[in-house]
Amino acid sequence: MKERLLLVAIAMLSGLLTNGCAVRHGQNPGVQRCLKGAVIREGRFAAPEADLPLQKVDLQELINNAPDGGVVDVPFGRYVLSTSLTIAGRNNLHVAFVPGTQVRVEDTAVAVIVIEDCKNVKVSGVRVRHVKPLPEYRCHGEVVLVTGSDNIRVENCELNGCGAIGVKAVQSSAHIVNCHIHHNTFNAIYLHSCVGISVIGNIIEDNGNTLQAEGKSGDILWSDNLVRDNGGYWQETRKPGLRSGTEPDLMPVTAK
């Protein structure tokens, strides 16, 4: 009897810990690994989308009514919105989704989550995408859009790229940590006039491009990311490597 109880206890413990990483309620510990102490989950946060209950909670109202300096605990489930979930003018706020919670937006022309004019805001634990991408093209809207904000943290989120860009930041400082960013048509990450960016411990795969930075963006920390199978949207349709000498130059040199 004691041996059976010991086996049960070991089984329960193995369900709580996988590869030394704690697994919270709602997570599927199936595919995950530790990288220098950081948990990377390959998009498997919880049950498949069809299995999640449709939440009737007004998510936008829940965030709007939360005071600065606190934590918004978002109930588990699937949220379907007609337009962007917007976090605007907030300070010191953590929007904490139970890992695996899904947020979907119907309008393909807008970002799923917009963070604007904020300081010290964190969003964690959510799987984000548009409800249905355009059949022959791509969504124009970003998955996450950060504008005019300071010290924004997007952590442990799946940014599923039916959107054109996984994370777009404009005139902001932001930290993208332990996320799965995939299948974005243009870029996984796009920066414009941003200083103070960290991209740490993410899986970035199957995007049109990995990173595009414009407008004097700088102070970018890039560490411990798994990057694979990106690139292609702006690539020329030619083979890599040395050329025969008969092909036209990509960037011809003009004599002065």
TIFI-808491 format. One record per residue (C-alpha): x, z, y; residue number from 1; chain; residue in three letters. Coordinates in pm, 1 decimal, decimal comma. Layout:
// TIFI-808491
u = X w = Z v = Y seq = NUM mol = A type = ALA
...
This chain:
// TIFI-808491
u = 0,0 w = 0,0 v = 0,0 seq = 1 mol = A type = MET
u = 283,3 w = 91,8 v = 237,0 seq = 2 mol = A type = LYS
u = 454,8 w = -238,6 v = 157,6 seq = 3 mol = A type = GLU
u = 137,5 w = -432,4 v = 249,3 seq = 4 mol = A type = ARG
u = 105,0 w = -246,7 v = 580,3 seq = 5 mol = A type = LEU
u = 469,8 w = -320,0 v = 657,3 seq = 6 mol = A type = LEU
u = 416,7 w = -691,4 v = 589,3 seq = 7 mol = A type = LEU
u = 111,0 w = -698,3 v = 815,3 seq = 8 mol = A type = VAL
u = 304,2 w = -528,0 v = 1095,9 seq = 9 mol = A type = ALA
u = 588,7 w = -778,3 v = 1062,1 seq = 10 mol = A type = ILE
u = 342,1 w = -1068,6 v = 1071,5 seq = 11 mol = A type = ALA
u = 177,9 w = -931,5 v = 1385,6 seq = 12 mol = A type = MET
u = 515,7 w = -885,3 v = 1553,0 seq = 13 mol = A type = LEU
u = 622,1 w = -1240,5 v = 1465,9 seq = 14 mol = A type = SER
u = 300,5 w = -1363,1 v = 1629,6 seq = 15 mol = A type = GLY
u = 390,7 w = -1182,1 v = 1949,4 seq = 16 mol = A type = LEU
u = 751,8 w = -1289,1 v = 1964,5 seq = 17 mol = A type = LEU
u = 887,1 w = -1636,8 v = 1900,0 seq = 18 mol = A type = THR
u = 1259,6 w = -1707,5 v = 1935,6 seq = 19 mol = A type = ASN
u = 1289,8 w = -1385,9 v = 2133,5 seq = 20 mol = A type = GLY
u = 1033,8 w = -1497,6 v = 2394,6 seq = 21 mol = A type = CYS
u = 719,6 w = -1297,9 v = 2459,4 seq = 22 mol = A type = ALA
u = 395,0 w = -1487,8 v = 2408,0 seq = 23 mol = A type = VAL
u = 105,3 w = -1393,0 v = 2635,3 seq = 24 mol = A type = ARG
u = -264,9 w = -1416,5 v = 2563,1 seq = 25 mol = A type = HIS
u = -388,0 w = -1775,6 v = 2549,2 seq = 26 mol = A type = GLY
u = -54,9 w = -1932,9 v = 2460,1 seq = 27 mol = A type = GLN
u = 22,3 w = -2137,0 v = 2155,1 seq = 28 mol = A type = ASN
u = 371,2 w = -2030,4 v = 2046,4 seq = 29 mol = A type = PRO
u = 411,6 w = -2351,6 v = 1844,5 seq = 30 mol = A type = GLY
u = 679,3 w = -2545,9 v = 2034,6 seq = 31 mol = A type = VAL
u = 883,2 w = -2331,5 v = 2264,8 seq = 32 mol = A type = GLN
u = 1244,6 w = -2229,5 v = 2300,3 seq = 33 mol = A type = ARG
u = 1456,2 w = -2000,3 v = 2512,9 seq = 34 mol = A type = CYS
u = 1709,8 w = -2148,4 v = 2750,7 seq = 35 mol = A type = LEU
u = 1927,7 w = -1879,8 v = 2907,3 seq = 36 mol = A type = LYS
u = 1638,8 w = -1637,1 v = 2883,0 seq = 37 mol = A type = GLY
u = 1380,1 w = -1875,2 v = 3028,9 seq = 38 mol = A type = ALA
u = 1084,2 w = -1986,0 v = 2820,0 seq = 39 mol = A type = VAL
u = 1025,0 w = -2360,3 v = 2804,5 seq = 40 mol = A type = ILE
u = 701,1 w = -2470,4 v = 2643,3 seq = 41 mol = A type = ARG
u = 654,3 w = -2835,3 v = 2565,1 seq = 42 mol = A type = GLU
u = 303,5 w = -2861,0 v = 2703,7 seq = 43 mol = A type = GLY
u = 146,1 w = -2645,7 v = 2430,4 seq = 44 mol = A type = ARG
u = 3,5 w = -2358,9 v = 2629,8 seq = 45 mol = A type = PHE
u = -327,4 w = -2308,2 v = 2454,5 seq = 46 mol = A type = ALA
u = -605,8 w = -2478,9 v = 2264,0 seq = 47 mol = A type = ALA
u = -669,9 w = -2852,3 v = 2313,9 seq = 48 mol = A type = PRO
u = -878,1 w = -2947,8 v = 2616,0 seq = 49 mol = A type = GLU
u = -1197,7 w = -3010,2 v = 2419,7 seq = 50 mol = A type = ALA
u = -1184,3 w = -2655,1 v = 2282,5 seq = 51 mol = A type = ASP
u = -1172,9 w = -2480,0 v = 2618,3 seq = 52 mol = A type = LEU
u = -1497,7 w = -2349,2 v = 2768,3 seq = 53 mol = A type = PRO
u = -1610,1 w = -2497,5 v = 3097,7 seq = 54 mol = A type = LEU
u = -1584,5 w = -2221,1 v = 3355,7 seq = 55 mol = A type = GLN
u = -1867,4 w = -2169,0 v = 3603,6 seq = 56 mol = A type = LYS
u = -1657,6 w = -1951,4 v = 3835,3 seq = 57 mol = A type = VAL
u = -1609,6 w = -2108,1 v = 4180,3 seq = 58 mol = A type = ASP
u = -1230,2 w = -2129,7 v = 4172,4 seq = 59 mol = A type = LEU
u = -1192,2 w = -2230,9 v = 4536,8 seq = 60 mol = A type = GLN
u = -1409,2 w = -1938,9 v = 4649,8 seq = 61 mol = A type = GLU
u = -1217,4 w = -1701,1 v = 4424,0 seq = 62 mol = A type = LEU
u = -891,1 w = -1793,1 v = 4598,0 seq = 63 mol = A type = ILE
u = -1042,3 w = -1799,8 v = 4947,1 seq = 64 mol = A type = ASN
u = -1182,6 w = -1448,6 v = 4907,3 seq = 65 mol = A type = ASN
u = -860,4 w = -1295,1 v = 4777,4 seq = 66 mol = A type = ALA
u = -662,1 w = -1096,2 v = 5036,5 seq = 67 mol = A type = PRO
u = -302,8 w = -1180,6 v = 5117,6 seq = 68 mol = A type = ASP
u = -47,6 w = -967,6 v = 4940,8 seq = 69 mol = A type = GLY
u = -233,9 w = -960,8 v = 4609,5 seq = 70 mol = A type = GLY
u = -280,4 w = -1140,9 v = 4279,4 seq = 71 mol = A type = VAL
u = -569,1 w = -1373,9 v = 4199,0 seq = 72 mol = A type = VAL
u = -637,9 w = -1336,1 v = 3826,8 seq = 73 mol = A type = ASP
u = -808,6 w = -1658,6 v = 3723,3 seq = 74 mol = A type = VAL
u = -1030,1 w = -1634,8 v = 3413,0 seq = 75 mol = A type = PRO
u = -932,4 w = -1851,6 v = 3117,4 seq = 76 mol = A type = PHE
u = -1110,9 w = -2182,0 v = 3067,4 seq = 77 mol = A type = GLY
u = -1148,7 w = -2532,6 v = 3205,7 seq = 78 mol = A type = ARG
u = -1225,2 w = -2590,5 v = 3575,2 seq = 79 mol = A type = TYR
u = -1351,4 w = -2930,5 v = 3688,6 seq = 80 mol = A type = VAL
u = -1350,4 w = -2986,9 v = 4065,6 seq = 81 mol = A type = LEU
u = -1473,1 w = -3277,5 v = 4273,1 seq = 82 mol = A type = SER
u = -1174,5 w = -3256,8 v = 4509,9 seq = 83 mol = A type = THR
u = -844,6 w = -3071,7 v = 4557,4 seq = 84 mol = A type = SER
u = -802,7 w = -2702,4 v = 4493,8 seq = 85 mol = A type = LEU
u = -655,0 w = -2597,2 v = 4828,7 seq = 86 mol = A type = THR
u = -442,1 w = -2294,4 v = 4912,2 seq = 87 mol = A type = ILE
u = -398,4 w = -2299,3 v = 5290,5 seq = 88 mol = A type = ALA
u = -253,7 w = -2058,7 v = 5545,6 seq = 89 mol = A type = GLY
u = -180,2 w = -1786,9 v = 5290,8 seq = 90 mol = A type = ARG
u = 103,1 w = -1533,2 v = 5271,4 seq = 91 mol = A type = ASN
u = 235,3 w = -1336,7 v = 4974,3 seq = 92 mol = A type = ASN
u = -23,1 w = -1452,3 v = 4720,7 seq = 93 mol = A type = LEU
u = 6,1 w = -1508,8 v = 4346,3 seq = 94 mol = A type = HIS
u = -255,8 w = -1730,2 v = 4181,9 seq = 95 mol = A type = VAL
u = -213,8 w = -1623,8 v = 3819,6 seq = 96 mol = A type = ALA
u = -388,6 w = -1836,6 v = 3559,7 seq = 97 mol = A type = PHE
u = -404,6 w = -1717,9 v = 3201,2 seq = 98 mol = A type = VAL
u = -149,2 w = -1957,2 v = 3044,4 seq = 99 mol = A type = PRO
u = -327,8 w = -2267,3 v = 2919,3 seq = 100 mol = A type = GLY
u = -610,1 w = -2260,1 v = 3174,6 seq = 101 mol = A type = THR
u = -698,8 w = -2614,4 v = 3280,4 seq = 102 mol = A type = GLN
u = -772,3 w = -2741,9 v = 3630,3 seq = 103 mol = A type = VAL
u = -902,3 w = -3097,4 v = 3661,1 seq = 104 mol = A type = ARG
u = -1001,6 w = -3297,0 v = 3969,9 seq = 105 mol = A type = VAL
u = -1236,2 w = -3594,5 v = 3960,2 seq = 106 mol = A type = GLU
u = -1110,8 w = -3779,7 v = 4270,6 seq = 107 mol = A type = ASP
u = -802,6 w = -3981,2 v = 4171,2 seq = 108 mol = A type = THR
u = -704,1 w = -4035,8 v = 4535,9 seq = 109 mol = A type = ALA
u = -632,9 w = -3667,8 v = 4611,8 seq = 110 mol = A type = VAL
u = -386,6 w = -3411,0 v = 4481,0 seq = 111 mol = A type = ALA
u = -515,6 w = -3169,8 v = 4219,4 seq = 112 mol = A type = VAL
u = -360,7 w = -2864,2 v = 4388,7 seq = 113 mol = A type = ILE
u = -269,1 w = -2859,0 v = 4759,0 seq = 114 mol = A type = VAL
u = -54,8 w = -2582,3 v = 4909,1 seq = 115 mol = A type = ILE
u = -24,1 w = -2610,6 v = 5287,1 seq = 116 mol = A type = GLU
u = 103,0 w = -2387,2 v = 5567,9 seq = 117 mol = A type = ASP
u = 176,3 w = -2105,3 v = 5325,4 seq = 118 mol = A type = CYS
u = 457,9 w = -1857,4 v = 5273,2 seq = 119 mol = A type = LYS
u = 555,9 w = -1677,4 v = 4952,6 seq = 120 mol = A type = ASN
u = 283,9 w = -1827,1 v = 4732,4 seq = 121 mol = A type = VAL
u = 314,7 w = -1856,0 v = 4355,5 seq = 122 mol = A type = LYS
u = 99,5 w = -2057,4 v = 4113,3 seq = 123 mol = A type = VAL
u = 155,6 w = -1996,3 v = 3743,4 seq = 124 mol = A type = SER
u = 22,4 w = -2069,5 v = 3395,5 seq = 125 mol = A type = GLY
u = -204,1 w = -2369,3 v = 3459,0 seq = 126 mol = A type = VAL
u = -233,4 w = -2715,6 v = 3304,6 seq = 127 mol = A type = ARG
u = -311,1 w = -2959,9 v = 3583,7 seq = 128 mol = A type = VAL
u = -425,9 w = -3321,1 v = 3596,3 seq = 129 mol = A type = ARG
u = -704,2 w = -3551,2 v = 3715,7 seq = 130 mol = A type = HIS
u = -1014,5 w = -3576,9 v = 3500,4 seq = 131 mol = A type = VAL
u = -978,6 w = -3946,0 v = 3425,5 seq = 132 mol = A type = LYS
u = -702,6 w = -4180,4 v = 3542,5 seq = 133 mol = A type = PRO
u = -777,2 w = -4530,5 v = 3658,1 seq = 134 mol = A type = LEU
u = -783,8 w = -4764,2 v = 3355,7 seq = 135 mol = A type = PRO
u = -546,3 w = -5033,3 v = 3480,7 seq = 136 mol = A type = GLU
u = -344,2 w = -4861,3 v = 3751,7 seq = 137 mol = A type = TYR
u = -252,6 w = -4503,3 v = 3829,1 seq = 138 mol = A type = ARG
u = -388,4 w = -4214,8 v = 4028,6 seq = 139 mol = A type = CYS
u = -270,6 w = -4219,3 v = 4388,1 seq = 140 mol = A type = HIS
u = -314,1 w = -3845,8 v = 4418,2 seq = 141 mol = A type = GLY
u = -30,5 w = -3606,7 v = 4336,7 seq = 142 mol = A type = GLU
u = -64,2 w = -3335,3 v = 4077,5 seq = 143 mol = A type = VAL
u = 74,3 w = -3068,0 v = 4313,8 seq = 144 mol = A type = VAL
u = 125,3 w = -3128,6 v = 4688,6 seq = 145 mol = A type = LEU
u = 318,6 w = -2876,2 v = 4901,5 seq = 146 mol = A type = VAL
u = 331,0 w = -2931,0 v = 5279,1 seq = 147 mol = A type = THR
u = 466,7 w = -2724,0 v = 5567,2 seq = 148 mol = A type = GLY
u = 526,3 w = -2421,1 v = 5346,2 seq = 149 mol = A type = SER
u = 806,5 w = -2176,8 v = 5270,0 seq = 150 mol = A type = ASP
u = 912,5 w = -2018,2 v = 4941,4 seq = 151 mol = A type = ASN
u = 646,9 w = -2173,4 v = 4717,5 seq = 152 mol = A type = ILE
u = 684,4 w = -2119,6 v = 4344,4 seq = 153 mol = A type = ARG
u = 523,5 w = -2335,1 v = 4073,5 seq = 154 mol = A type = VAL
u = 600,4 w = -2169,4 v = 3743,0 seq = 155 mol = A type = GLU
u = 505,2 w = -2219,3 v = 3377,9 seq = 156 mol = A type = ASN
u = 268,7 w = -2506,8 v = 3456,6 seq = 157 mol = A type = CYS
u = 199,4 w = -2837,7 v = 3287,6 seq = 158 mol = A type = GLU
u = 184,7 w = -3118,4 v = 3543,5 seq = 159 mol = A type = LEU
u = 29,4 w = -3396,8 v = 3343,9 seq = 160 mol = A type = ASN
u = 96,5 w = -3722,5 v = 3519,1 seq = 161 mol = A type = GLY
u = -216,7 w = -3912,1 v = 3551,0 seq = 162 mol = A type = CYS
u = -105,9 w = -3846,8 v = 3908,7 seq = 163 mol = A type = GLY
u = 150,8 w = -4061,7 v = 4086,7 seq = 164 mol = A type = ALA
u = 386,2 w = -3765,6 v = 4146,0 seq = 165 mol = A type = ILE
u = 418,9 w = -3436,8 v = 3960,0 seq = 166 mol = A type = GLY
u = 529,1 w = -3226,1 v = 4258,5 seq = 167 mol = A type = VAL
u = 545,1 w = -3368,7 v = 4611,3 seq = 168 mol = A type = LYS
u = 693,2 w = -3141,4 v = 4876,4 seq = 169 mol = A type = ALA
u = 704,5 w = -3224,4 v = 5247,2 seq = 170 mol = A type = VAL
u = 887,3 w = -3006,9 v = 5503,0 seq = 171 mol = A type = GLN
u = 886,2 w = -2715,3 v = 5263,2 seq = 172 mol = A type = SER
u = 1103,6 w = -2493,4 v = 5046,3 seq = 173 mol = A type = SER
u = 986,7 w = -2463,9 v = 4687,4 seq = 174 mol = A type = ALA
u = 1087,7 w = -2357,6 v = 4339,2 seq = 175 mol = A type = HIS
u = 973,9 w = -2540,6 v = 4025,0 seq = 176 mol = A type = ILE
u = 1045,7 w = -2323,9 v = 3722,5 seq = 177 mol = A type = VAL
u = 970,4 w = -2355,5 v = 3349,5 seq = 178 mol = A type = ASN
u = 721,8 w = -2639,7 v = 3390,3 seq = 179 mol = A type = CYS
u = 644,3 w = -2943,1 v = 3177,3 seq = 180 mol = A type = HIS
u = 630,0 w = -3246,6 v = 3409,2 seq = 181 mol = A type = ILE
u = 542,2 w = -3568,4 v = 3231,3 seq = 182 mol = A type = HIS
u = 390,4 w = -3915,8 v = 3254,6 seq = 183 mol = A type = HIS
u = 382,1 w = -3939,2 v = 3634,3 seq = 184 mol = A type = ASN
u = 379,9 w = -4302,6 v = 3741,9 seq = 185 mol = A type = THR
u = 620,3 w = -4285,7 v = 4037,8 seq = 186 mol = A type = PHE
u = 824,0 w = -3964,0 v = 4035,2 seq = 187 mol = A type = ASN
u = 833,9 w = -3632,7 v = 3857,9 seq = 188 mol = A type = ALA
u = 944,2 w = -3476,3 v = 4188,4 seq = 189 mol = A type = ILE
u = 937,9 w = -3623,3 v = 4539,9 seq = 190 mol = A type = TYR
u = 1088,5 w = -3446,8 v = 4841,2 seq = 191 mol = A type = LEU
u = 1065,0 w = -3536,5 v = 5207,3 seq = 192 mol = A type = HIS
u = 1251,2 w = -3332,6 v = 5470,0 seq = 193 mol = A type = SER
u = 1281,2 w = -3034,9 v = 5238,6 seq = 194 mol = A type = CYS
u = 1556,9 w = -2772,5 v = 5240,6 seq = 195 mol = A type = VAL
u = 1581,8 w = -2496,7 v = 4982,6 seq = 196 mol = A type = GLY
u = 1455,2 w = -2650,3 v = 4659,3 seq = 197 mol = A type = ILE
u = 1525,4 w = -2521,9 v = 4309,6 seq = 198 mol = A type = SER
u = 1431,1 w = -2701,1 v = 3988,9 seq = 199 mol = A type = VAL
u = 1515,1 w = -2475,7 v = 3696,1 seq = 200 mol = A type = ILE
u = 1434,6 w = -2468,4 v = 3325,5 seq = 201 mol = A type = GLY
u = 1181,7 w = -2753,1 v = 3319,0 seq = 202 mol = A type = ASN
u = 1104,4 w = -3028,2 v = 3072,5 seq = 203 mol = A type = ILE
u = 1087,1 w = -3352,2 v = 3272,0 seq = 204 mol = A type = ILE
u = 1001,5 w = -3655,3 v = 3060,6 seq = 205 mol = A type = GLU
u = 831,1 w = -3994,9 v = 3056,6 seq = 206 mol = A type = ASP
u = 800,2 w = -4024,1 v = 3435,1 seq = 207 mol = A type = ASN
u = 853,1 w = -4336,6 v = 3642,5 seq = 208 mol = A type = GLY
u = 1153,7 w = -4167,4 v = 3806,4 seq = 209 mol = A type = ASN
u = 1299,1 w = -3819,7 v = 3788,1 seq = 210 mol = A type = THR
u = 1365,2 w = -3727,4 v = 4152,0 seq = 211 mol = A type = LEU
u = 1335,5 w = -3900,0 v = 4488,5 seq = 212 mol = A type = GLN
u = 1453,5 w = -3724,0 v = 4805,3 seq = 213 mol = A type = ALA
u = 1415,7 w = -3863,8 v = 5156,1 seq = 214 mol = A type = GLU
u = 1420,2 w = -3749,2 v = 5518,2 seq = 215 mol = A type = GLY
u = 1739,2 w = -3538,3 v = 5510,2 seq = 216 mol = A type = LYS
u = 1635,4 w = -3321,7 v = 5218,3 seq = 217 mol = A type = SER
u = 1911,0 w = -3090,3 v = 5096,1 seq = 218 mol = A type = GLY
u = 2016,4 w = -2758,3 v = 4945,5 seq = 219 mol = A type = ASP
u = 1872,4 w = -2861,6 v = 4608,9 seq = 220 mol = A type = ILE
u = 1953,5 w = -2648,0 v = 4304,4 seq = 221 mol = A type = LEU
u = 1907,5 w = -2831,5 v = 3972,9 seq = 222 mol = A type = TRP
u = 1980,1 w = -2628,2 v = 3659,6 seq = 223 mol = A type = SER
u = 1895,3 w = -2598,5 v = 3290,3 seq = 224 mol = A type = ASP
u = 1639,4 w = -2879,4 v = 3285,3 seq = 225 mol = A type = ASN
u = 1569,0 w = -3097,6 v = 2984,3 seq = 226 mol = A type = LEU
u = 1539,0 w = -3451,0 v = 3127,3 seq = 227 mol = A type = VAL
u = 1456,4 w = -3746,2 v = 2903,0 seq = 228 mol = A type = ARG
u = 1293,7 w = -4089,4 v = 2896,9 seq = 229 mol = A type = ASP
u = 1240,7 w = -4115,2 v = 3272,2 seq = 230 mol = A type = ASN
u = 1293,7 w = -4420,5 v = 3489,7 seq = 231 mol = A type = GLY
u = 1148,9 w = -4764,4 v = 3487,3 seq = 232 mol = A type = GLY
u = 898,9 w = -4808,2 v = 3766,2 seq = 233 mol = A type = TYR
u = 1145,0 w = -4964,2 v = 4011,3 seq = 234 mol = A type = TRP
u = 1394,6 w = -5089,5 v = 3754,7 seq = 235 mol = A type = GLN
u = 1491,8 w = -5454,4 v = 3731,0 seq = 236 mol = A type = GLU
u = 1393,0 w = -5630,4 v = 3409,4 seq = 237 mol = A type = THR
u = 1748,5 w = -5695,8 v = 3290,9 seq = 238 mol = A type = ARG
u = 1972,4 w = -5553,6 v = 3022,0 seq = 239 mol = A type = LYS
u = 2215,1 w = -5271,6 v = 3106,7 seq = 240 mol = A type = PRO
u = 2592,4 w = -5308,9 v = 3091,9 seq = 241 mol = A type = GLY
u = 2835,7 w = -5581,6 v = 3191,6 seq = 242 mol = A type = LEU
u = 2692,6 w = -5914,7 v = 3301,3 seq = 243 mol = A type = ARG
u = 2801,9 w = -6265,9 v = 3219,3 seq = 244 mol = A type = SER
u = 2869,6 w = -6362,8 v = 3581,6 seq = 245 mol = A type = GLY
u = 2586,2 w = -6615,5 v = 3593,0 seq = 246 mol = A type = THR
u = 2317,8 w = -6366,0 v = 3689,9 seq = 247 mol = A type = GLU
u = 2234,4 w = -6304,2 v = 4057,9 seq = 248 mol = A type = PRO
u = 2358,4 w = -5978,1 v = 4210,4 seq = 249 mol = A type = ASP
u = 2107,9 w = -5700,1 v = 4260,9 seq = 250 mol = A type = LEU
u = 2271,0 w = -5629,0 v = 4596,6 seq = 251 mol = A type = MET
u = 2453,3 w = -5945,2 v = 4706,7 seq = 252 mol = A type = PRO
u = 2748,9 w = -5899,0 v = 4939,4 seq = 253 mol = A type = VAL
u = 2728,8 w = -6112,7 v = 5252,3 seq = 254 mol = A type = THR
u = 3046,2 w = -6227,9 v = 5423,0 seq = 255 mol = A type = ALA
u = 3103,9 w = -6109,6 v = 5777,7 seq = 256 mol = A type = LYS
